[in-house]
Amino acid sequence: MSGKFHGRREDLRLVTGRGRYTSDWNLPDQVYGFFLRSDRGHAEVRGVDASEALAMEGVLAVLTGEDTKAAGFGAAPILVRYPGKGGMKFREVHREVLAETRVRFVGQEVALVVATTAAIAQEAAERITVDYVDLPVVVDAEEALLPSAPKLYPDMESNLVFDFEYGAKDPTDAAFASAAHITKLVVDAPRIIGNPMEPKAAIGCYDPVKDVYDLYAPSQGLTMMRHGLADGMGVPEDKLRVHAHDVGGGFGIRGEAYSEYCSLLLASKKVGRPVKWVSTRSETFLSDHHGRAAKMYGELALDKNGKFLGIRVEWIVNTGGYLSNPGPFINTLPPSMHIVNVYTIPHVYGVHRIVLTNTTPTTAYRGAARPNVSYLVERLVDEAAREMGLDRIDIRRRNAIPKEAFPYKTPTGSEYDSGDPIGLLDDVVKYSDWAGFEKRRADSKARGKLRGIACSLFIEPAGGGGSPVEEVAIKFGDSGNPVLYTVSGPSGQGHETTYPEIVADVFGVEAEKISLRFSDPDGPALRGDGTIGSRSLMSHGGALFLAAQEVVKKGRELAARHLEVGAQDIAFKDGEYSVPGTDLKVSLLQLSKTYAKNGESELDTQFAGPPCRSFPTGAHVAEVEVDAQTGEVELMSYVGVDDCGNIINHTLAEAQVHGGIMQGLGQVFDEVCIYDASGQMLTGSFMDYCMPRAAELKNLTLYDRPIPAPGNALGVKGVGEAGTTGSVPTLANAVMDAVRSMGVHHIDVPLSPSRVWNALAKGGKAA
């Protein structure tokens, strides 16, 4: 696709207040819910007394764990279906939808009050008495692994639910034994709160006549949510309808069915009316699944010339009190796919441990552990260069996978489809004026500031998924204009603009005549996965592209019938079928109307395409200034060069990278979720939890160096998470470069002024 960008068609609706987010849905005769949540990190639940609440006027019901247990509710199964170290089987734990016997983190759902107004429901919840017996609490994952640590589940011998191993230990150990130098590092990927614009909300509605449940909730995909609900409630998928129109931020945390949704649907069935619930921002902090929360140990072995010989890693992942559906998966198998990053590291050995603690469960968050990989590897590379006295650009260039080596098979068995890391490196060095940095450093020093620069390379797996196919549909109906159907719902990516553009290009018609309906329970039954893992354009966009080509083929046969000629005589161009050398012609849209009946057109097409995977790459450079007197860090410039394959819409692709960089910046400089030893969250509001501000990201310049992906019809690669994967190591390394002259070589993120100042104060050197 090419041409002038005319804006996103969804923007006018959203910026003028005509969007429909979950709290904007209202159903006739609806009532309201409010959740009573655990106020402690770990305790037995001996009983719940709701008598005073039930006696209040306007209270219709109070649901407790006894109700959800009687209904047979549980949690959706975990995505991990592969063995761990020594053949270890993943230890799934039972999550009670409403607490029955025990609470395991502050914020866990204990009871649901249903009342005629939201205010009455909240007041009634405050009158419920819970008989708790406090239990010992553990919030740190490494402490939870100790034999003396309190066990979250009495029937389990430890808090370790999975020990995942990959690579080859003995050959890697041998490579380390022969190494001239070994760099060791421990880095922390702190727990992060997703905090989407739209707090979690839902309406549950049960239709007793049809025996069907309708859920209105923010979702990253109809099929994902429906599958999770079906598993959690023990209800067939065809009895569940999920509605999501506008979604105010996904980031990975809106991909699965939360316990609240199941409870609301059960409550609707019990009271015979729709039940609406909109969470507070405090509930978002406490009960939305969190991101990251991993401590990572890394070792890099090098020969005397700085050639990489092997890498060893160990991750300790804090998975919280329960298991989210994708959390254990994204912290085990996917990182093993690109643990060598873009380098020809011949030997790899890794161990990832998934550990239970008395904290909120963790899940995928923008990048879904990919930034952890690049952060650990690129910090190791920078430290190895420092320790061996090597140039940071040269060490990357001599170890990067050459373009001609692609497709490249990694030591762990994954295959990078295409790329040119050295070309990306050369471009970003040029565009960032790396050669002129020392002059800029001297200028900063003259102003009393420390200046640093860093370059990071990265590669990430994008796409894939659990569904064997990605299904889309193109229907015309009585209007004759194409309507596209997908299960891939947007949360800011611009699907309503991009998908019609793809199909319009094939059809040769104006994109404005094509509309998109996503995650539509009233549309065709479609299989596939949602908007996760930077996969939408590859899988759903590619399937729509192929479906559009099928429509054109069907149209050729219809045009031949309509014009009474042979199909071989028909030409198609600019939306029109014609017979060359004659005045016989008919447009695609005319055919769709002519051959339509009862809302169905002979051109209607449902298409199943394969799920696609690609490996986007990038090279990013950041420059920062550090004020040694205050510890404040200022980003001076950021340059990114990315290979996202073919670019369908440059403006939207840049916006995705821009947003990803912003979230990486938040992780590096601002965001961290902290619990005290009792399991209470100390950063439970915007007064305590620092979010990135727009002014922090300035002088950003992005370039693309595309190599078409060979594995999908459009030749595109994932773009949604590239910015985060590249920015976390780049920004962290830039600060480290700035403070090295003060004798400081590592500070855990977030690099807040207090952390930087304290590290500088302990450095012991003058600038």
C-alpha positions in Angstrom: 0.0 0.0 0.0 1.1 3.5 -0.7 -0.3 7.0 -1.0 -1.0 10.0 1.2 -2.2 9.3 4.7 -5.7 10.8 5.3 -6.0 10.0 8.9 -7.6 7.1 10.8 -11.3 6.8 10.1 -12.0 5.9 13.7 -10.4 9.0 15.1 -13.3 11.4 14.4 -15.6 9.1 16.3 -13.2 8.7 19.2 -12.1 12.3 19.7 -15.6 13.7 19.5 -16.8 11.5 22.3 -18.8 9.1 20.1 -16.8 6.1 20.9 -18.5 3.2 22.7 -16.3 1.8 25.5 -17.6 -0.7 28.0 -18.9 1.9 30.5 -20.9 3.4 27.6 -23.0 0.2 27.1 -26.3 0.2 28.9 -29.0 -2.4 28.7 -32.7 -2.2 29.6 -33.6 -3.0 33.2 -29.9 -3.3 34.2 -28.7 -3.4 37.8 -25.2 -2.9 39.2 -22.5 -4.9 40.8 -19.7 -4.1 43.2 -16.9 -6.5 44.3 -15.7 -7.0 47.8 -12.0 -7.7 47.6 -9.5 -9.1 50.0 -7.7 -6.6 52.1 -4.9 -8.9 53.0 -2.3 -10.8 51.1 -2.8 -14.4 52.5 -5.6 -15.8 54.7 -8.0 -18.6 55.2 -11.6 -17.7 54.6 -13.7 -19.2 57.4 -16.9 -17.6 56.5 -18.7 -14.7 54.8 -21.6 -13.0 56.5 -23.7 -10.9 54.1 -26.8 -10.7 56.2 -26.6 -7.0 56.9 -25.9 -6.3 53.2 -28.9 -8.4 52.1 -31.2 -6.6 54.4 -30.5 -3.2 52.7 -33.2 -1.8 50.4 -32.2 -2.1 46.8 -29.8 -5.1 47.3 -30.9 -8.0 45.1 -28.2 -10.6 45.7 -24.8 -11.3 47.2 -22.7 -13.9 45.5 -19.8 -15.7 47.3 -17.5 -18.5 46.7 -20.2 -21.0 47.6 -22.2 -19.8 44.6 -19.4 -20.0 42.0 -18.3 -23.3 43.4 -21.9 -24.7 43.1 -22.0 -23.4 39.5 -18.8 -25.4 38.8 -16.7 -22.3 37.9 -13.0 -22.4 37.7 -10.1 -20.9 35.7 -9.2 -21.3 32.1 -6.4 -23.8 31.4 -2.8 -22.5 31.1 -1.2 -22.3 27.7 1.9 -24.3 28.8 1.6 -27.8 27.3 5.2 -28.8 27.1 7.5 -30.4 29.6 9.9 -28.6 31.8 13.3 -29.5 33.2 13.8 -33.2 33.6 10.3 -33.8 32.1 8.6 -31.7 34.8 4.9 -31.3 34.2 3.4 -27.9 34.7 1.7 -27.6 38.1 -1.7 -25.9 37.5 -3.4 -24.4 40.5 -7.1 -24.0 41.0 -8.3 -20.4 41.1 -11.6 -19.8 42.9 -13.7 -17.3 40.9 -14.9 -15.9 44.2 -12.8 -16.9 47.2 -14.0 -20.1 48.8 -11.3 -21.2 51.2 -8.4 -18.9 50.9 -7.3 -15.5 49.5 -3.8 -15.2 48.1 -3.4 -11.5 47.1 -4.7 -8.1 48.1 -7.5 -7.3 45.7 -8.8 -10.9 45.1 -12.5 -11.1 44.6 -14.4 -12.4 47.7 -18.0 -11.4 47.1 -20.2 -9.7 44.5 -23.0 -7.5 45.5 -25.9 -6.8 43.1 -28.1 -3.8 43.7 -30.4 -1.4 41.9 -27.7 1.3 41.9 -23.9 1.3 42.0 -23.9 3.4 45.2 -26.1 0.9 47.0 -24.0 -2.0 45.8 -20.8 -0.3 47.1 -22.4 0.5 50.5 -23.7 -3.0 50.9 -20.3 -4.5 50.2 -18.9 -2.4 53.1 -21.4 -4.2 55.4 -20.2 -7.7 54.6 -18.1 -9.3 57.2 -15.4 -11.9 56.3 -13.9 -14.2 58.9 -10.3 -14.3 57.9 -7.4 -16.2 59.6 -4.2 -14.6 58.5 -1.4 -16.7 57.0 2.3 -16.0 56.4 2.9 -13.9 53.3 5.7 -14.0 50.7 6.0 -11.4 47.9 9.5 -12.0 46.6 9.9 -14.8 44.1 13.4 -15.8 45.2 12.3 -15.9 48.8 9.3 -18.0 47.8 11.7 -20.6 46.5 13.3 -21.1 49.9 12.4 -24.3 51.8 11.3 -22.2 54.7 8.9 -20.0 52.6 5.2 -20.2 53.4 3.4 -22.4 50.8 0.5 -20.7 48.9 -1.0 -24.1 48.2 -0.9 -26.7 51.1 -1.0 -29.6 48.7 2.1 -28.5 46.8 5.6 -29.2 48.0 6.9 -25.8 47.0 5.8 -22.5 45.3 7.6 -23.5 42.1 5.0 -24.4 39.4 7.3 -24.8 36.5 11.1 -25.2 35.9 11.7 -24.7 32.2 15.0 -25.6 30.5 16.3 -25.0 27.0 19.5 -25.2 25.1 22.4 -27.6 25.8 24.0 -27.4 29.2 27.2 -29.5 28.7 28.3 -27.9 25.4 27.6 -24.5 26.8 29.6 -25.2 30.0 32.4 -26.3 27.8 32.3 -23.1 25.8 32.5 -21.1 29.1 35.4 -23.2 30.2 37.4 -22.3 27.1 36.4 -18.6 27.2 39.0 -15.8 27.5 36.5 -13.6 29.3 33.1 -14.1 31.0 30.7 -11.2 31.7 28.1 -11.7 34.5 25.1 -9.5 35.2 21.9 -9.5 37.2 19.1 -7.3 36.0 15.6 -6.7 37.2 12.5 -6.4 35.0 10.2 -4.8 37.7 6.5 -5.5 38.1 4.5 -3.1 36.0 0.8 -2.1 36.1 -0.8 -2.0 32.6 -3.1 1.0 33.5 -5.0 1.2 30.2 -7.0 4.3 29.6 -10.2 2.3 30.2 -10.6 0.7 33.6 -11.8 -2.9 33.6 -15.6 -3.0 33.2 -18.3 -5.4 32.1 -22.0 -6.1 31.7 -23.2 -9.6 32.2 -26.5 -10.6 30.7 -28.2 -14.0 30.7 -31.1 -14.8 28.3 -33.1 -17.7 29.9 -35.2 -18.2 26.8 -32.2 -18.8 24.5 -30.0 -20.1 27.4 -27.3 -17.7 26.1 -24.9 -15.4 28.0 -23.9 -12.0 26.6 -20.8 -10.3 28.0 -19.9 -6.7 27.2 -16.3 -6.2 28.1 -13.0 -4.8 26.8 -11.3 -7.5 24.8 -8.4 -8.1 22.5 -10.3 -10.7 20.6 -13.7 -12.3 20.6 -12.5 -15.9 20.3 -9.9 -15.6 23.1 -12.4 -14.2 25.5 -15.1 -16.7 24.6 -12.8 -19.6 24.9 -11.7 -18.5 28.4 -15.2 -17.9 29.6 -16.3 -21.3 28.3 -13.5 -23.1 30.2 -14.0 -21.1 33.3 -17.8 -21.4 33.4 -18.1 -24.9 31.9 -20.5 -23.5 29.3 -20.3 -24.4 25.6 -18.8 -21.6 23.5 -21.9 -21.3 21.4 -23.8 -20.2 24.5 -21.5 -17.2 25.0 -21.6 -14.0 23.0 -18.9 -11.4 23.6 -19.3 -7.7 22.7 -16.4 -5.3 22.4 -16.6 -2.2 20.3 -14.0 0.4 21.3 -11.3 -0.7 23.7 -9.3 1.9 25.6 -6.0 0.1 25.7 -5.0 -3.6 25.5 -1.3 -4.0 26.1 -1.8 -7.8 26.8 -3.8 -7.4 29.9 -7.2 -7.4 28.0 -6.6 -10.8 26.4 -8.4 -13.1 28.8 -11.5 -13.7 30.7 -11.2 -12.3 34.2 -12.9 -13.8 37.2 -15.2 -10.8 37.5 -16.7 -11.6 34.1 -17.8 -15.1 35.1 -19.2 -13.8 38.4 -21.3 -11.1 36.6 -22.7 -13.6 34.2 -23.7 -15.9 37.0 -25.2 -12.9 38.9 -27.3 -12.0 35.9 -28.7 -15.5 35.7 -29.6 -15.4 39.4 -31.3 -12.0 39.4 -32.8 -12.2 36.0 -31.5 -8.8 34.9 -28.3 -7.5 33.2 -25.6 -6.7 35.8 -23.2 -3.8 35.0 -19.9 -3.2 36.8 -17.3 -0.5 36.2 -14.1 -0.8 38.2 -12.4 2.1 40.0 -8.8 3.0 39.1 -7.8 1.5 42.4 -9.3 -1.8 41.4 -7.3 -1.6 38.1 -4.1 -1.3 40.1 -5.0 -4.2 42.4 -6.8 -6.7 40.2 -5.8 -6.2 36.6 -3.0 -8.7 35.8 0.4 -7.1 36.0 3.4 -7.3 33.7 7.1 -8.2 33.7 8.1 -9.2 37.3 11.2 -11.2 36.5 14.8 -11.2 37.9 17.3 -12.3 35.3 20.8 -13.7 35.7 23.0 -13.7 32.6 26.5 -14.8 31.6 28.2 -14.1 28.3 31.4 -16.0 27.3 33.8 -14.4 24.8 37.1 -15.3 23.2 40.1 -13.0 23.3 38.9 -11.1 20.2 35.4 -10.4 21.6 33.7 -13.2 19.7 30.7 -14.6 21.5 31.0 -18.2 22.5 28.0 -18.9 24.7 25.3 -17.5 26.9 23.8 -18.8 30.1 20.6 -17.3 31.6 18.4 -17.9 34.6 15.0 -16.2 35.1 13.1 -16.1 38.3 9.5 -15.1 37.3 7.0 -13.8 39.9 3.7 -15.2 38.6 1.6 -13.9 41.6 -0.9 -15.8 43.7 -2.6 -17.5 40.7 -1.8 -18.2 37.1 -3.0 -16.1 34.2 -3.7 -17.9 31.0 -0.6 -16.7 29.0 1.8 -15.6 31.9 3.8 -18.8 32.3 3.9 -19.4 28.6 5.3 -16.0 27.6 8.0 -16.3 30.2 9.3 -19.7 29.1 9.0 -20.9 25.5 9.0 -17.5 23.5 12.2 -16.2 25.2 14.0 -19.3 24.2 13.2 -18.6 20.6 15.3 -15.4 20.5 17.6 -15.6 23.5 20.7 -15.2 21.2 19.2 -11.9 20.0 20.7 -11.0 16.6 24.0 -12.7 17.3 25.8 -15.8 16.2 26.1 -17.3 19.7 26.7 -21.0 19.1 25.9 -22.3 22.6 22.9 -21.5 24.8 21.6 -22.8 28.1 18.7 -21.3 30.0 16.5 -22.1 33.0 13.3 -20.2 33.7 11.5 -20.7 37.0 7.8 -19.7 37.4 7.1 -19.0 41.1 3.9 -18.3 43.1 3.8 -15.4 45.5 1.1 -13.4 47.4 0.8 -10.8 44.7 -1.5 -10.0 41.8 -1.1 -12.5 38.9 1.2 -11.5 36.0 0.5 -11.8 32.4 1.6 -10.5 29.0 2.4 -6.8 28.8 3.5 -5.0 25.7 6.4 -7.0 24.4 5.4 -10.1 26.5 8.9 -10.9 27.8 10.6 -9.9 24.5 12.0 -6.7 26.1 13.4 -8.8 28.9 15.4 -10.8 26.5 16.8 -7.8 24.7 17.4 -6.0 28.0 19.5 -8.8 29.4 21.5 -9.6 26.3 22.2 -6.0 25.3 23.3 -5.1 28.9 25.6 -8.1 28.8 27.1 -6.9 25.4 27.7 -3.4 26.7 29.3 -4.6 29.9 31.5 -7.1 28.0 32.7 -4.3 25.7 33.5 -2.2 28.8 35.3 -4.9 30.6 37.4 -6.0 27.6 38.1 -2.4 26.4 36.2 -3.0 23.1 34.2 -0.6 21.0 30.5 -1.1 21.6 29.6 -0.8 17.9 32.4 -3.0 16.7 31.6 -5.8 19.1 28.0 -5.9 17.8 29.1 -5.7 14.2 31.6 -8.6 14.5 28.9 -10.9 16.3 25.8 -9.9 14.4 24.1 -12.4 12.0 25.0 -11.4 8.5 22.2 -10.8 6.0 23.3 -13.7 3.8 22.9 -16.1 6.7 19.1 -15.7 6.8 17.0 -17.7 7.3 19.0 -18.4 10.4 18.6 -21.4 12.6 19.3 -20.6 16.3 20.9 -23.1 18.7 17.4 -23.5 20.4 15.8 -24.5 17.1 13.9 -21.4 16.0 14.4 -20.0 12.6 14.7 -16.3 12.0 13.0 -15.7 8.6 14.9 -12.7 7.3 16.9 -9.7 8.4 19.9 -7.5 8.0 21.2 -6.6 11.5 24.5 -5.1 10.3 22.7 -2.9 7.8 20.4 -1.7 10.5 23.4 -1.0 12.7 25.2 0.9 10.0 22.1 3.0 9.4 21.4 3.9 13.0 25.0 4.9 13.6 24.8 7.2 10.6 21.4 8.7 11.4 22.3 9.3 15.1 25.6 11.0 14.3 27.4 8.5 16.6 30.7 9.9 15.4 29.9 13.3 16.7 29.0 12.2 20.2 32.2 13.1 22.0 31.8 16.7 21.0 28.2 16.7 22.4 29.5 14.9 25.6 32.1 17.7 26.0 29.4 20.4 25.6 27.3 18.7 28.3 30.3 18.4 30.6 30.8 22.2 30.2 27.3 22.7 31.5 27.9 20.4 34.5 26.0 17.4 33.0 26.9 13.8 32.3 26.1 12.6 28.8 25.6 9.1 27.6 24.9 7.3 24.3 23.9 3.7 23.6 23.0 1.5 20.7 20.9 -1.7 20.9 20.1 -4.4 18.4 17.1 -6.6 18.8 15.0 -9.3 17.2 11.7 -10.6 18.4 9.2 -13.4 17.4 6.0 -11.9 16.2 2.7 -13.6 15.3 2.0 -17.3 15.7 -0.8 -18.3 18.0 -2.8 -21.2 19.3 -5.4 -21.4 16.5 -4.5 -23.6 13.5 -6.2 -21.1 11.1 -7.1 -17.4 10.9 -10.6 -17.0 9.4 -12.0 -13.8 7.9 -15.1 -13.0 5.9 -16.0 -10.5 3.3 -19.8 -10.0 2.8 -21.6 -7.5 0.6 -25.3 -7.8 1.4 -28.0 -5.7 -0.1 -26.0 -2.5 -0.1 -23.4 -4.0 -2.4 -20.5 -2.4 -0.4 -18.0 -4.8 1.2 -18.1 -5.5 4.9 -15.0 -7.2 6.5 -15.3 -9.5 9.5 -12.4 -10.5 11.7 -11.9 -11.7 15.3 -9.0 -9.3 15.6 -10.3 -6.3 17.5 -8.4 -3.0 17.7 -7.4 -1.1 20.9 -5.7 1.8 19.1 -3.9 0.1 16.2 -6.0 1.5 13.4 -7.6 -1.7 12.1 -10.7 0.2 10.8 -8.4 2.1 8.5 -5.8 -0.4 7.5 -7.9 -3.5 6.8 -10.2 -1.7 4.4 -7.2 -0.2 2.7 -5.7 -3.6 2.0 -9.0 -4.9 0.5 -9.6 -1.7 -1.4 -6.2 -2.1 -3.1 -7.2 -5.5 -4.3 -10.7 -4.5 -5.3 -9.7 -1.3 -7.0 -12.4 0.7 -5.1 -12.3 3.6 -2.6 -11.4 2.4 0.9 -14.3 4.6 2.2 -16.8 2.2 0.7 -15.4 -0.7 2.8 -16.2 -1.1 6.5 -14.8 -3.4 9.2 -16.8 -5.3 11.8 -14.5 -6.9 14.4 -15.3 -9.3 17.2 -18.9 -9.3 16.1 -21.0 -12.0 17.8 -23.7 -11.4 15.2 -21.4 -11.9 12.3 -20.1 -15.1 10.7 -18.6 -17.8 13.0 -14.9 -17.4 12.7 -11.9 -19.2 14.1 -8.6 -17.5 15.0 -6.7 -15.6 17.7 -7.1 -12.0 18.7 -4.9 -8.9 18.7 -1.9 -10.2 20.5 1.8 -10.7 19.8 2.1 -8.2 16.9 0.2 -10.5 14.7 -2.9 -8.7 13.4 -1.6 -7.5 10.0 0.3 -10.6 9.3 -2.4 -13.1 10.1 -5.8 -11.2 9.8 -4.6 -8.6 7.3 -3.0 -11.3 5.2 -6.1 -13.5 5.3 -8.2 -10.5 4.2 -5.8 -9.9 1.3 -6.1 -13.5 0.2 -9.9 -13.4 0.7 -10.2 -10.3 -1.4 -8.3 -12.1 -4.2 -10.8 -15.0 -3.9 -13.6 -12.5 -4.3 -12.0 -11.1 -7.5 -11.8 -14.7 -8.8 -15.5 -15.3 -8.0 -16.3 -12.0 -9.6 -14.6 -13.0 -12.8 -17.0 -16.0 -13.1 -20.0 -13.8 -12.4 -18.9 -11.2 -14.8 -18.5 -13.9 -17.5 -22.0 -15.0 -16.8 -23.3 -11.4 -16.7 -21.6 -10.3 -19.9 -22.2 -13.7 -21.6 -18.6 -14.3 -22.5 -15.9 -16.8 -21.4 -14.1 -16.2 -18.1 -10.8 -16.4 -20.0 -11.9 -13.3 -21.9 -12.4 -11.2 -18.8 -9.9 -8.6 -17.6 -10.1 -6.9 -14.2 -8.7 -3.5 -13.4 -9.6 -0.6 -11.1 -12.7 -2.4 -9.7 -14.1 -3.2 -13.1 -14.4 -6.4 -15.3 -14.3 -5.8 -19.0 -13.8 -7.6 -22.3 -10.8 -5.9 -24.0 -11.6 -4.5 -27.4 -15.3 -4.2 -26.6 -17.5 -1.9 -24.6 -18.6 -4.8 -22.4 -17.9 -4.0 -18.7 -19.4 -4.3 -15.2 -18.0 -3.3 -11.9 -17.3 -5.5 -8.9 -19.8 -3.6 -6.8 -22.5 -3.7 -9.5 -22.0 -7.5 -9.5 -22.4 -7.7 -5.8 -25.8 -6.0 -6.0 -27.0 -7.8 -9.0 -26.2 -11.2 -7.6 -27.5 -10.6 -4.1 -30.6 -12.1 -2.5 -32.0 -12.0 1.0 -28.9 -10.2 2.3 -26.5 -12.7 0.8 -24.3 -12.1 -2.3 -22.7 -14.7 -4.5 -19.5 -12.8 -3.9 -19.6 -13.4 -0.1 -16.4 -15.2 0.9 -15.2 -16.8 4.1 -11.5 -17.6 4.0 -9.2 -19.5 6.3 -5.5 -18.6 6.2 -2.6 -20.0 8.2 -1.3 -18.3 11.3 1.9 -16.4 10.4 5.1 -15.7 12.3 7.9 -13.3 11.5 11.0 -11.9 13.2 11.1 -8.1 13.0 14.5 -6.5 13.8 15.7 -3.1 14.8 18.6 -0.9 15.8 18.0 2.0 18.2 20.3 4.7 19.6 19.5 7.0 22.6 21.4 9.9 24.1 20.7 11.2 27.6 22.0 13.8 30.0 22.2 13.1 33.7 22.3 15.8 36.4 24.7 14.4 38.9 23.5 16.8 41.6 19.9 15.6 41.4 20.0 12.3 39.6 17.5 13.5 37.0 17.8 12.0 33.5 16.8 13.9 30.3 16.4 12.1 27.0 18.2 14.3 24.4 17.5 12.3 21.3 16.2 8.9 20.2 16.8 7.3 16.7 15.3 4.0 15.6 15.8 2.1 12.4 13.4 -0.9 12.1 12.8 -3.7 9.8 9.0 -4.4 9.9 8.9 -5.9 6.5 6.6 -4.2 3.9 4.9 -1.1 5.3 1.2 -0.9 4.6 0.6 2.5 6.3 3.7 4.4 7.3 2.0 6.8 9.7 0.3 4.0 11.6 3.4 1.9 11.7 5.4 4.8 13.1 2.7 5.4 15.7 3.0 1.8 16.9 6.8 2.1 17.3 6.3 5.5 18.9 3.8 4.1 21.4 6.1 1.1 22.2 9.1 3.3 22.8 7.0 5.4 25.2 6.0 2.3 27.2 9.6 1.2 27.3 10.6 4.6 28.5 8.0 4.3 31.3 9.6 1.0 32.4 13.2 2.4 32.3 12.5 5.7 34.1 9.2 5.7 35.9 7.2 2.6 36.5 7.5 0.1 39.3 4.9 -1.7 41.4 6.0 -2.3 45.0 4.5 -4.5 47.7 5.4 -4.4 51.4 6.2 -7.6 53.3 2.6 -8.1 54.3 1.4 -8.1 50.7 -0.1 -4.6 50.7 0.6 -2.6 47.5 2.4 0.6 48.2 2.0 2.0 44.7 -1.8 1.6 44.4 -2.6 5.0 42.9 -1.2 7.7 40.6 0.0 9.5 43.7 2.5 6.7 44.2 2.9 5.0 40.8 4.7 7.2 38.2 3.5 7.0 34.6 5.5 8.4 31.7 4.7 11.9 30.4 4.7 13.0 26.8 7.4 15.6 27.5 9.9 12.8 28.4 10.0 11.5 24.8 11.4 14.2 22.6 13.7 14.5 19.5 12.4 11.1 18.3 13.3 10.1 14.7 12.3 6.8 13.1 13.5 5.2 9.9 12.6 1.9 8.2 14.9 -0.5 6.4 12.4 -3.2 5.3 13.1 -6.7 4.2 9.8 -8.4 3.1 8.8 -11.3 5.3 8.6 -14.5 3.3 6.0 -16.2 5.5 2.9 -14.2 4.8 0.9 -12.8 1.9 1.7 -9.2 2.6 5.3 -9.5 3.4 4.8 -7.6 6.7 6.4 -8.2 10.1 5.1 -7.4 13.5 5.4 -3.8 14.6 3.3 -3.3 17.8 5.9 -4.4 20.3 9.2 -3.5 18.5 9.4 -0.1 20.2 9.3 -1.5 23.7 11.7 -4.4 22.8 14.3 -1.9 21.5 13.9 1.0 23.9 14.3 -0.8 27.2 17.9 -1.8 26.7 18.8 1.3 24.7 17.7 3.8 27.3 19.1 1.8 30.2 22.5 1.4 28.5 22.6 5.2 27.6 22.2 6.1 31.3 24.9 3.5 32.2 27.2 5.1 29.6 26.6 8.5 31.2 27.4 7.5 34.8 30.4 5.2 34.1 32.8 8.1 34.6 31.5 8.2 38.2 32.3 4.6 38.8 28.8 3.3 38.4 28.2 0.4 36.1 24.7 -0.9 36.9 21.5 0.5 38.4 18.3 -1.4 38.4 15.4 0.2 36.5 13.4 2.3 36.9 16.2 4.8 36.8 14.4 7.4 38.9 16.2 10.5 40.2 16.6 9.0 43.7 18.0 5.7 42.4 20.5 7.4 40.1 21.5 10.0 42.7 22.1 7.3 45.3 24.2 5.2 42.9 26.2 8.3 42.0 26.7 9.2 45.6 28.1 5.7 46.2 30.2 5.7 43.1 33.1 7.5 44.8 34.5 9.2 41.7 34.4 12.7 40.4 33.1 13.4 36.9 
